[in-house]
Each structure stands twice: as C-alpha cells, then as structure tokens.
Amino acid sequence: MDNPVIREARFFLAHTPGLVRHGSKPAREIARDPSQWDAIRTNLRSFADVVAYAPHQVLLGNLTPDALAALPRPWYENPLAEAAPAGPHGRLVAEEEFYGLLKAADDFGLVQLEEGFARGIAGAVQGVPFSRVEERLARGGAMPLLLRSGETIGFVQTDYAEDAALAPDVLLENLAVKATATAALRSLLVDSGTDAEQLDYVIGCGEEAIGDRYNRGGGSLGKAIAEACGCLNATGADVKAFCCGPVHALVVAGSLVAAGVFPNVAVVGGCSLAKLGMKYRGHLAKGIPVMEDLLLGFAVLLGPDDGKSPRLRLDSVGRHTVGAGSAQQQIVAALVQAPLERLGLRFDAVGKYATELHNPEITDTAGSGDVPRTNYRLIAALAARRGDIPAGTEARDRFVAEHGMLGFSPTQGHVASAVPYLAHALDGLRGGAMRYSMFLAKGSLFLGRMTRLSDGESFILEANPGAR
C-alpha cells in the first residue's frame, strides 16, 4: 500500500468580536448579569489589533513558529509594525465580511441582515428593513447579530421552534462552522490550482452536532461544504472525536487515498463558536483584552504520491488504545514512543513535534497553564528515559526548544490540536529543513459523559524521497 501525500493546507480566520456574547461562557454569564456584556464590549480588540497580533501572523504563514519565539512578550502589548491580513497559509477577515459569508452559508433563510448593512458588505446580499429586525427580536426566539460597536445588524432565527436541536443558538454555531470551513476549502482549491470537480470525498472533523431532534449529530457537514464549494463529483461524511477529530480524519483520508477508494480527499474543520470568550473573566481580571474573539477553520488536501509532496506514513500511526491508561505519560508514550520504535527512529529524528498548540497568552493568563510546553516536556522526558538525549534539565530544555514550539492557535478546540502547524511542516519538509514531523492530538472523551476514557492519535509526515 502506497503512502498518500498531503499536498496543501489552508486556514481561514474571522475576527468576530460582536459574536463573543454568543460564546458559551459569555452567554451564560450575560443571562445572569446583563452588565457583563458591557464589560466584554469595552475590552474587545479592533481588527487592526488582531491583524498585528504575532500568533495570527504565524497562522497566516507570514511568520514561523521559531520567529514567534524571538519576539517580545506579551504579544498583545507588542503589535507587529508590519502585518497583513493574508499570507501564504491563509487569510483573516473582519466581522463585516464574515457576516456576509454566514449569510451565504444559509440555505433556509435563517440569517437575516439589515438591508443597509447588507448592501455595504462585499458581495452584497439581500437584506431586510431595520424595523423588521427590531420586530423579530422583540417577539423573542431569535438571536441578535451585533458588531463590535454594539450595533445590531441582523438576527438568526429558527424555522422549527419546537425542535431544541434547531434552536437559533445551535443553528448559529453550525452555520459558523460551515462558513469558516467553506472559506478555507475554497482558498485551498484556488491556491493549489485544484479543480473543485476533481475532489472525490470531503471529510468534516469539527465538534459541531448537525441534526434535528431525532438525529442530533447526524451531519454530514463534509458533504454540505463540498456542495458549497462546487465539488460536484464529491461525496462526504464527518469524523467526530473531540479534539482528536482532525488527526483521526487525516488518517482516515490517507487510508482512503492509499486504498484507491477515493484518490482526492479534503479534510475540513470549521470553527468552535461556543469557545468565544471562554476565558474572558480571567483576561478582564488581569486587565488584558478579551483574547478569544477569533473563529478559525482549515482545509487539507490529500492525494496519491506525486513524488514531491510530504508523505503521510500510515505505518507510523500512533493510537491511544482502550487499555493504554489515562495518565498523561502513558498517553504520550503510546502516541510518540511506540510509533518511533516501530519505525526505528530516535526521538531527535523528528524535526518538529506538533501537539496541542493553544496560545499560552490566552490559556496561561487565565490560569489554564501553557499546554504545549507541558506536552513537550513530557516528550523530552521520554526521550531522556530512552537514552535518545542526555539526562538532565538542560538537555530536556534544549530538546523542547529545538523540536517543539510556542503555541499560536486560538482556543478553538479541535482546530488547535496539531493542525495549525501543518502548513509550516509542509514548507519545511519540501524545503529540506527537516525529514520528519510528527502530529499528535489528545481528546477528552469523558466530557460527553459516555466514558471516562481519554483519546489520542498521531502520525508522522516524511519528506518525499522523490523531492530530494
């Protein structure tokens, strides 16, 4: 069985400060105390601030993770003098454009934008009078759409009020997923020169639950995104595994390609709107802006070996089995050490490890710690225990600096797990900077209350021998 290749990866970022109020945490707090919205709104970042924020420039490909490590911190107090909303790995849009994309993703008249606002956005769409917006919100059962300024520019409604699975808040979350993933896939197809009709299969791997009262998580957003991107010859489905979803989906996609079932496969993941403003209280308490104001989506293109693109080594897949144990060291040993031993590789043979890449400026300031650093220290400890690096703190710290990286992803759940480094890895593997890169993700299955297990999966990307 030939190893498939990953051809390209693209990201789509949307600055949505007006939607922060609809994140799970802010929505609950605002319901208890409406003044919380005023506290949030007065501490929201501008679009210029978000563009000049260094971690976002890493996602766009205008900075490397290693370059980020050399910049002064905190990054939010040291905006980049030169920054662009687009780069080789993706683009970042303001909330006005995102609302247009949200409307475009809606096939059922669920999103209504005020006509003056609708005329002013790119690709102007049909709007409704402001009086209708006011009247619909006054009747209840709809969610307002706001700008950062607090101005109401529309609403989201349901077309079936008796179904809690089709409530406006659920529909808004799911439409946001569709809009961000669709934008990412469209960019990927254009930038890679791929005809949309060449795609055979699209796999969605987000954390949303598309469905109704009889089938709450049925999906298939993968096929819906394929339709939105004009992939007329594609079908699709969804892979769900909490934060492990993208890595599981990439392994499934690679296996389909290698088996010849579907030669050209895209893996797409949309945003997690529920996580907007998740740690806002911790940020406000320390006098820093609300940092979780960004939605993030991605798309990855896989295909047969083309002699140049990095190969997804299917024989390298690491898995956290039911019997592997739930301690973090046991999980990392299953995901990292076992695959390396199977391939006869040392820990230091991997140029860069990509793990949960949550931005520590978001998590650490709110008391959740530096997640990537914790994971890299565990990997370094295993490397020392195996004898691949010298024992001692200095050697472990050097390993972390050389083979790890600072987190730079917004806290967007599944999207932050390893995938944000993918486009950088493709650059490094194609350019000869490294031969191997490993991607590992962990999932909190216990959050669904169906099991107390955790989850995990990993794979290695290898520079294509044909490109050397």
Secondary structure, DSSP 8 states (H G I E B T S, - for coil): ----EEEEEEEEEEE-GGGGGGSHHHHHHHHH-THHHHHHHTTB--HHHHHT-HHHHHHHTSS-HHHHHTS-S-GGGS--SS--SEETTEEEE-HHHHHHHHHHT-SSS-EEEBHHHHHHSSS----B-HHHHHHHHHHSSEEEEE-TTS-EEEEEE-S-TT-GGG-HHHHHHHHHHHHHHHHHHHHHHHHHT--GGG--EEEE--S----BTTBTT---HHHHHHHHTT-TT-EEEE---GGGHHHHHHHHHHHHHHHTS-SSEEEEE---GGGTTTTHHHHHHTT--B---EEEEEEEEEES--SSS-EEEEEEEEE--TTS-SSHHHHHIIIIIHHHHHHT--GGG-SEEE-B-B-HHHHGGGTS--HHHHHHHHHHHHHHHHTSS-SSHHHHHHHHHHH-----B-S-GGGGBSGGGHHHHHHHHHHTS-SEEEEEEEE-GGGGTS-S--EEEEEEEE--GGG-
